């Protein structure tokens, strides 16, 4: 959780609290412990409201897409939301194809078909007791806003991740629901970024000592949309990589691109701030590295990312490679072992040490991102000259240089807390403190430092050889 303030025409942010947020394995599947996250958020709001007593406090909530919570007729949460990596959606794409047709779904929504999408989760949910008695469905950021205010809303950018929304209007495609056997009445009324959910309920605020009731403002609640808004771009011919657990790779457009080529390449047309279209693709991010860290921590080994990356830099670039789109890497498991097995299978040198495994992950991830950038330009017709990397992964000292070498373009890395910054920008706009998207990005550029990286010729030579291997061994986007 971050706080922000506009001082001397620059945006200042500070971290208020941070809570680890990962999957929780329960007997019926993998869930999110949203109540723990909510409690930390609520306590942090209580402290912030006391610190800012006498000044207006606004709150915006962004988070990941596709996942949701169900409410009963009394507005009570019907269990912890499922995690999108839970295997309950296995086979639901086949069912979706049978009910509607995957090609027709893409034509209607412009969203890449993936089993993690809300529509596939709901096809599985239909069989549950919770769904049968539910009276409401809230995407995760809207769920947090509801717990604070009691207001039920569906924010536009997160709605686009459901694969149930019109890519032009942003409204739900109600004609799909009877075909899928789903209930459109579960979804709340729409809300746009910049509008207000309402104030924090008094009984909620007093539980943590609030002396006033902050107003909850709808922002671009899909964290990707907030992060793209915070790209410090001063020109239009740019691509973005929102780097975190996923690498979200794409370009910003005025209208959706819904084509056979876009679908085959795995691109979605998600809603951005101000009606922008985020033509993007989900490719492997730091998930593989996070799983390696988890495994090494269980074995009692060092998992400090700064040490792992420093160790990886000592090894030759693009020597150890795997295809990150292989479905085996998409789910929790013994990632170091899976990486070594993939190298053996594909005839690659096998990384033995932990730093070698890290080198393999980062080099392979850079290749996948570069391939997606090339596809984004080809499918959209938009040529780019600069790549902006934002989000936590932009602090990875090795990744920007790998991307610059693979793409042959300048890479601008930062800011790291892009989602929080984009969130704050919408709040400032709603308060009349900053103007349109151009002014927002100018504010980011002068408020936060960025690292500019140009292609290294030696590294680029190794990258070109690796790209030839990557083309030969790439899988289809995982489902």
N, C-alpha and C positions, 0 to 999 in steps of 0.2 A: 504494500500500500504506500502511495506517495502523496505528498502534499505539494502544492505549488502556489506561487504568487508572482504577479507581474510588478517588477521594480525597475525603474529607470529604463523602460522600454526593452527589458530583457526578462525572460521567463526563468525563475528560480524554482528548482524542485529539490525535495529532500525525502529520503526514505523514512517512513514512519514505522512500518512493521513489515515483516516478511515471514510467511509460514510455508513450510514444505507442503507441496500438494501433489500427491501421487496416487496411484491406484490402490484400492483396498480390496483384498480378496475375501469375499464372504461365501457362504455355502452355495448361494445361487448364482455367483458370478463376480465380476470385477466392478466395483462401484467407486464413486467419488465421495469423500467425507466432507460434503459441502457445509455441514453444520459446524464442524471444527473451523473451517475457513471463515464462515460467517461470524462466529464468536470472536475470533481474532480481529476481524474487520470492525465489528461493533465496538469492541473495547478500544481499538485505535481511534475510531471516530469520537468516542467519549473523551479521550485524552486531547485530541485535536480541538474539539469544541471548547474545552476549558482553556487551552492555550490561546485560542483566537476569540475569547469572549469579548463581545462588543463589536466584532467585525463579522460580516456575512460569511458563512461557510456553505459552499456548494459541494455536492458530491456527485461524481460520475462513476459508473461501474462498467468495466469491460472484461471480457473473458473469452474462453475458447468457444468454438461453434459446435454445432450438431447435437450436443447433449442437452438433456432437458429433465425437469422434474414434473411429476404428476401430483395434482391436488384433489382432495375429496370435496364433497358438497359443503363442508364447513371450512374449506380453505386450508386444511391440514395437509402437510407433505406426506405422500404415500411412499415412504421409504427413500433411501439414498439413491440419487440418479445413477444409472448405469454408466460405466466408462466406455468410451467409443471403441476401445480395444477388446472389449468382452466378445467372446466367440458366439454369442447368441444370434448374431446376424449372419452366421455362415450359411451360405446357400440362398440368401434373400435376394441377391441380384437375379438369380434364375427365376425366382417367383415374380420379381418386378418385371422381368422381361416377358413372362407369361401373361401377367395381368394387363400391362400397358404396352410393353415394348421399350427396350432401352434406347433405341433411336428416337422414338416418339417422346420419351421423357427428356432427352437432351434437347430436342427441338422446342419443347414447351418451356423448359427451365434454364437451359444453358449451363447446367451444372454437371460436372463429371460424375459418372456413376461409380460410387464406392460403397462398400458394405458399412462403412462408418457413418454414412449420411443418416440424417434423422428419419428419412422415409423408410430406410431398411430397418432401423431400430423399431419403428412403429409397426412394421409388418410382423416383427417378432413380438412386440408388446401386445398385439391384439389378443394373444392367447393367455395373457396374464390376468389374475384376479384384480390387480391394481387398475389396469386399463378399463376393466368392465365397470368399475365403480367410480372412476375418475370424472371430475367435472371441469377440470382445467389442466392445461399444459403450459409450462413456462420454460423458455430457453434459460440456460444457467445464469447469465447476467440479469435477465428479467426476474428470475427467481430471487436473487439477492435483493433486487430493488423491491420486490413484493414483501419480503420478510421485513424490510425496513419501513415500508410505507403502507402496505396493505393494498396497493394498486396493481391490477393485472394488466400487463401490456406486452406487445410483441414488437421489439425494435427491428427496424428494417434491415440493417446489415447482417444481424444474426439470423433473421428470417430467411435470408437468401441461402444460408448453409443447409436448410432443411431439404432441399431439392423438391420443394412444393410451392415455390413462389414464381411469379411472373418476372422475368429478368428486366423487363421494360418499366413496369409499373411498381414493382415491389410488393404487390398484393398476393395473397394466397390464391392458387389456381383451384378454386373449389370444384371444378369439373373433374379433377383427378381423384377426389376423395371417394366418391361412390365406386369408381373403378378399382380402387385399392382396398375398399372395405374399411376406410378410416373415417373418423368423426371430426369434421371441420369445426364444430362448435366448441371443441376443447381449446382452440387457439384464442388468445386474448385480442382485444382491439389493438390496432397498430399505433405505434408512436415513432416519431421522427427524431433524429439527433438534434438537440437544441431545445426540444420540448421538455416539460417537467412531469415526472411521475407524481410528485407531491412531497410533502415534508415528512421527516421521520416521525413515526407515531409516538405520542408522549410516553406511553408505557414502555416502549422499546428504548427511547432515549434515556429515561430516568433510570433504567436498569443498569446503565453504565455511567450515571452521573452527569448526563448532558443537561446544561442549563438553558439551551435553546434547541430548536428543531431544524437541523440543516435541511435544505431542499435537495432532493435527488433529481439530477438532470439526466435526461437520456443523452448518451454520447454515441459514437460509432461503437456499439457494444461488442461487436466481433473484434477481438484484439488485433487481428490482421488489418482490418480497416482503420483502426486507430493508429497502428504502426505506420501504415502507408501514408496517412495524413501527416505524420511527423517526419517524412523524408525531407531533408533540407535542400530540396532541388530548386535551382534558380532558372532551369530550362525545362523543356518538355520532352526532349529526346532521351529519356532515361528509362532504365529498367530498375526494378527493386527486388531485393531478396530480404524477406523478413526471416531472420535466422534465429531459430530456437530449437525446440524439440523437433519441429518440422522446418524445412526450408520452403518458404512460400515464395515462388518465383513468378514474376509477371511484369506486365505493363499496365498503365492506366489509360483507359479509353473513354470516349464520350458515349458510345453506344455498344451494345453487346456484339460479339462476333460469334455467331452460332453456325458452325460449318462442320462438314464431315471431317475435314482435316483437324479442326480443333478438338472434336470429340476423340478421334483416333489418337491424338497426341496427349489426351488426358487433361485438357484445360477447362476451367470453369469461368463463368461470368458472375462474379459475386458483387454484391452491392458495396460501394464505397461511400465516403462522406460526400454530401452535396450532389447526389445523383451520379457520381462517377462510377464507372464500371471497372472492376478489378479483374482483368483477364489474367488468370493465374493458374498455377499448377502446384500441387503438393508433392514435393520430393523429399528424400531423406534429409533430415537435419541432424541435430546432435543426439537423437534418440539412441543410435547404436553406441555412441560414446558414453551416454548416461547408463546404458545397460552394462557396458564394460566396467564402468566405475562401481556400479552396484555389486557386480560379481567379485571384483577385486577387494572391495570393502568387506564383503563376507569372508574373504580369505585372509583378512587382516593386512592388506597391502595398501600402500599410499594411493590416494585417489585425488590429490590436489591437481586441478585441471592445469594450473600454470606450470607445475612440474612435468606433467604428462606431455604437454605441448612442447616445452623446452627440450625434453628428451627426444620427442619425435623429430624435431628439426635437425637432429644430428644424422638422420638416415637419408639415403638418396630419395629424391621425389619420384612418385609414380612408379615405384618398384613393386609394391604390394597393392593389388587392386581386387575389388569385388564389385559385383553388380548390386548396387544398393536397392534396386527395385525388386530383387528376389523376395518373394513373400516370406521366406524363412526369417528375414531380419525385421519383420514388421510387428512381431509379438514378443512379449517378455521371454527371456531364456538365457542360456549360457552363451552370451554373445561372443566372447573371445574364441570359444570352441567352434561356434558356427562360422565365424570369419575364417578360421584356419581350414575348416572342412571345405568351405567354398573355394579357397585358394588351391587346395589339392585337386578338387574337382575340375577347376578351370585351367589347371596347368600353370599356375602362378607360383612365384616364390612364396614360402609360408612365413608369416611374421611370428617370431618366437617370443620375443620380449614384449612387455607391456608398451613401451614407447613405439615399437614396431607396429603393434596392433593399432595404436592411435594414429600413426602415420598412414596406415592402410585406410582407416575410417575417413580421415580428413581428405586424403587424395581422392578417394572414391566419391565422397560427397561433393567435392569441387567439380569433378567430371559430370556428375548427375545434374548439378545446378547449371553448368555451362550448356549441357545438352538442352535443358529446359529453356534457357535463355534464347538459344538459337531457334527452338520451336516456337517460342512466343513471338519472335519477330517474323518468322515465316508465316504463321497462321494469321497474325493480326495485320501484317503489312507495315508495321511501325518499326523503323530502324532506330537503334539506340547507339549512343556514343559514350555513355557513362552508366555504370552500375552502382546503385546505392545499396549498401548492406546495412540494415538497421536491426535492432533487437539485441538480445544477449550475446548471440554468436558473433556480432561485430567486434566484440572485445577479444575474440580469438585471434591472436597475433599472426597465426599462420594462414588462416582461411582467406583473407583479402588478397594476399600475394598469390595464392593458388588460383583464385578466381581470375585475377588480372592476367595471369599466364595462360589459363585455359581459354579465356574469351578474347584476349588481345585488346582489352579495353581498360581505361582507367576505372578504378574502384574507389568509391568513397565510403568509408566505414564509420558508422555512428549516426545518431546517438544510440546507446545501448538500451535505454529505457524508453524506446520509441512508443510503445503502446500507452504507457502512462502519460507521455507528453502529448500524444494525439488526443487522449481523453481530456486532458487539461485545456487543450486548445479549443475544443468544442464548448467547454464550460465558459471559457473567456469570451468566446464569440456570443454565447447566449447572454452574457452579462454586458455586452456592448464594449468589451475592452480590446477586441481585435477584430479585424474585418474579414475579408473573404479568404479562400484557400491560399491565394498567392501571399497575402500578408501573413497568414499563419506560418507558411514555410519560410518566409523571410525572417520571422521571429525565431524559428528554430535555428536557422543558419547562424544568426548572430548571438544566440544564447548558448549554444553547445558546440564543443569542438568536434572536428571530424579528422580522420586520417585519410590522406590521398595516396593511393598506391598505383604506380604505373607498371606495365608488364616488364618483368625481368627476362631478357633475351635467353639466358641459359635455362631458366625454369620453363620458359615458353617452348623451347625445343623438346624438353622431356614431356611436356603436356601434350604436344602434337602426337607423339608416339602413343601416349596413353589414350588419346581420343580415338585413335584407330582401333585399339583393343576394345574400348568401351562400345564402339559401334557394332563390333562383331558379337559381343557377349550380352548386350542389353536385353532385358526381359520387357514384357508389357507392364504398364503400371499395375501395381498390385491391387487386388480387390479383396 
